[in-house]
Amino acid sequence: MKLSFITFVMLLAAACSTPEGYFGFEATDAQGNPINTGMVLTADGRGIYTVLSAFCSAYRGDTVVIRDVKTKEELKPQSPHRCK
Protein backbone atom coordinates (compact mmCIF):
# COMPACT_ATOMS: atom_id res chain seq x y z
CA MET A 1 0.00 0.00 0.00
CA LYS A 2 2.79 2.39 0.94
CA LEU A 3 4.64 1.70 -2.31
CA SER A 4 1.48 2.33 -4.36
CA PHE A 5 0.98 5.70 -2.66
CA ILE A 6 4.59 6.72 -3.34
CA THR A 7 4.24 5.69 -6.98
CA PHE A 8 1.00 7.67 -7.27
CA VAL A 9 2.61 10.79 -5.78
CA MET A 10 5.58 10.52 -8.15
CA LEU A 11 3.30 10.19 -11.19
CA LEU A 12 1.21 13.13 -10.03
CA ALA A 13 4.31 15.28 -9.58
CA ALA A 14 5.56 14.36 -13.05
CA ALA A 15 2.21 15.23 -14.61
CA CYS A 16 2.12 18.59 -12.87
CA SER A 17 5.58 19.52 -14.10
CA THR A 18 4.76 18.92 -17.77
CA PRO A 19 4.69 22.24 -19.65
CA GLU A 20 1.38 23.18 -21.28
CA GLY A 21 1.10 24.85 -24.68
CA TYR A 22 3.20 25.18 -27.82
CA PHE A 23 6.85 26.11 -27.68
CA GLY A 24 9.35 27.37 -30.24
CA PHE A 25 13.10 26.82 -30.24
CA GLU A 26 15.88 29.30 -31.00
CA ALA A 27 19.51 28.29 -31.00
CA THR A 28 22.90 29.97 -31.00
CA ASP A 29 26.35 28.51 -31.48
CA ALA A 30 29.19 28.79 -28.97
CA GLN A 31 30.06 32.28 -30.31
CA GLY A 32 26.45 33.51 -29.88
CA ASN A 33 25.58 33.48 -33.59
CA PRO A 34 22.05 32.29 -34.46
CA ILE A 35 21.83 28.85 -36.02
CA ASN A 36 19.72 28.77 -39.17
CA THR A 37 18.40 25.21 -39.46
CA GLY A 38 16.16 26.10 -42.39
CA MET A 39 13.09 25.03 -40.43
CA VAL A 40 10.92 26.29 -37.59
CA LEU A 41 11.06 23.97 -34.60
CA THR A 42 7.99 23.80 -32.36
CA ALA A 43 6.72 21.27 -29.85
CA ASP A 44 3.66 20.69 -27.72
CA GLY A 45 4.01 20.05 -23.97
CA ARG A 46 6.23 17.08 -23.20
CA GLY A 47 7.45 17.06 -26.79
CA ILE A 48 9.92 19.81 -25.92
CA TYR A 49 12.25 17.21 -24.42
CA THR A 50 12.29 15.14 -27.63
CA VAL A 51 13.00 18.18 -29.82
CA LEU A 52 15.62 19.46 -27.37
CA SER A 53 17.36 16.08 -27.32
CA ALA A 54 17.37 15.81 -31.12
CA PHE A 55 18.63 19.36 -31.51
CA CYS A 56 21.45 18.82 -29.01
CA SER A 57 22.45 15.60 -30.78
CA ALA A 58 22.96 17.58 -33.98
CA TYR A 59 24.45 20.75 -32.47
CA ARG A 60 26.65 19.88 -29.49
CA GLY A 61 27.87 22.81 -27.40
CA ASP A 62 25.18 25.18 -28.62
CA THR A 63 22.56 27.01 -26.54
CA VAL A 64 18.83 26.49 -27.06
CA VAL A 65 16.18 28.93 -25.86
CA ILE A 66 12.61 27.64 -25.54
CA ARG A 67 9.78 30.18 -25.76
CA ASP A 68 6.01 29.95 -25.50
CA VAL A 69 4.65 30.56 -29.01
CA LYS A 70 1.75 32.74 -27.80
CA THR A 71 3.36 34.82 -25.05
CA LYS A 72 6.98 34.76 -26.29
CA GLU A 73 8.04 34.14 -22.66
CA GLU A 74 11.03 31.90 -22.03
CA LEU A 75 10.20 28.52 -20.48
CA LYS A 76 11.95 28.46 -17.11
CA PRO A 77 13.83 26.42 -15.80
CA GLN A 78 14.27 24.41 -19.04
CA SER A 79 15.57 27.41 -20.94
CA PRO A 80 18.19 28.42 -21.83
CA HIS A 81 19.64 24.95 -22.27
CA ARG A 82 23.33 24.37 -23.03
CA CYS A 83 23.80 21.26 -25.18
CA LYS A 84 26.55 18.94 -23.99
N, C-alpha and C positions, 0 to 999 in steps of 0.2 A: 504494500500500500504506500509506504513511504517513498519507494523508488518511483512509483507511478506519479505521485504528486510532484516530485522533483523533475521528472521528465516533462510533465504538463507545464510547469513553471518555465522551464527552459524553452519549450516550444512557443509559449506565449510571449516571452521576452524577445525571441527571434522574430516573431511576426510583428511585434510592435516597432522593431527597429528597421523594418523594411521601408525604404523611401517610397513615397506615393507621388505619382505624376510622371511626366515625360522630361527627360534630361538630355542636354546636348553636351558634346565634348569638344574642348579646345586644347591643343597641345603646342608646346614649345620645345625646341631642342635645348641642349645643355648651355648654349650661348644666349638663349632667350628669344631666338627667332621662331616665328610661327611655322608650324609644319603644315604644308598643304597636301593633304592626302587625296584630294580630288573628289572627295565625297563628304557628305554631312553625316556625322555619326550621332544617332539618338538612341535612347533606350527607355524602356518603361519599367519603373520600380526596381525589382531585383535584377533586372537585366543589365543594370549599370555595371555589375561586377563581372559579367561575361564580356562586355565590350571593353571594360578597363583592362581585363586580363589579356584579351586579344591584342589590344593596342600596345600594351607594354611588352608583349612578346615580339612585336614587330619593331618597336622603337625603344630599345633599352636605354636608360639614362635620361629619358625625356620627362617633362612635367606635364600632367594632364589636369585640366580644370573642368569640373563638372558643374553645369548650371541648369537650373530649372528653366524649361523652354518658355513658360508663361511669364514668370516674374523676373527672369534673368539673374536671380540670386544664386550665389555659389552654394553648393550642397556641402555643408559642414557636418561631420569632421572628415568625410571622404575626399574632400577637395581642398587644396590642390594635392595631387598624388604624384610622388616621384617614382618613376618606374625603375626597378632594380635589374 
